[in-house]
């Protein structure tokens, strides 16, 4: 049976996604249509909710808060196409 450390997964998720808002905000400003703005806002809001949920799970499991931010430097995108490419 596969054993999963939920606390570690929650911690890792929160650390990895800590810079996501910057990208979503840039894409919202660069989006070519209101329809795409709405889609990106929806995705950003879902990611924020997931981040909050994982932080709460981590706190419930460990009694500790996740602090700090990702050590990765955020690189600004040059265009909407660059920022939205997989």
N, C-alpha and C positions, 0 to 999 in steps of 0.2 A: 504494500500500500504506500502511496506517495504521501509523504508528510510535508506540509506547507507551514512555514512560519508566517502567519498573517501579519504580525507586528512588523516583521522585517519588510514584507511586501508593501505594507502601508507606508512605512518610513521611506522606502526607496521611491515609491510613486510620488510622494510629496516633494522629495528632493529633486527628482527628474523634471517635474512639471512646474517648478517654482518660477521659471522665466517665461512661461507660455503666454501670460497676459500681454507682454510687450509685443510678441508676434501678432496675436489676435488684434490688438489695438492698431498696429501698423496696417494689417490687412483691411481692417474696417475703413481706415482713412484712404487706402489705395483702391478699394473695391470699385469696379466700373459701374455698378448699378445698386439701387436700393434693395433689390431682391438678394443680391450677394451679401450686402451688408447685414441683412436680416439673418441669413444662413450662418454667417461667421459669428454674429452676436449670439445666436442660439448655441453654437458649438462652444464658444468661450464660456457661456453661462453653465453649460453642462460640465465642462472641465472644472470650473470653480466649485460646483456642487460636489463633484467627485473628490476634489482635493479636500474639501471640508469634511466629507464623510470619512476619508482615509485618516485624516488628522484625528477625528473623533474616535475612530477604531483604535488607532495607535495609543491615544491617551487612555482609553478604556482598558486596553490590554496591558499597558506598561505603567500607567500612572504618571507618565512623563509627557511633556510637550515636545513637538518637533520644532527646533529652532534653527535659525540660520537660513541661508539661501544657497542655491547651487553655486559651485565654484566656477562653473563654465561661464565664459564671457559671451554676452549676447551680441550677435552680429546683425546689424540692421539690414533689412532686405532692400534691394534696389528697385524692385518692381513688384506688382501684384502677382505676375506670373511666377517670379522667382520664389516668392514667399508662400505661394499656394501649391507649388509642385511637390509631389511625394518624395 
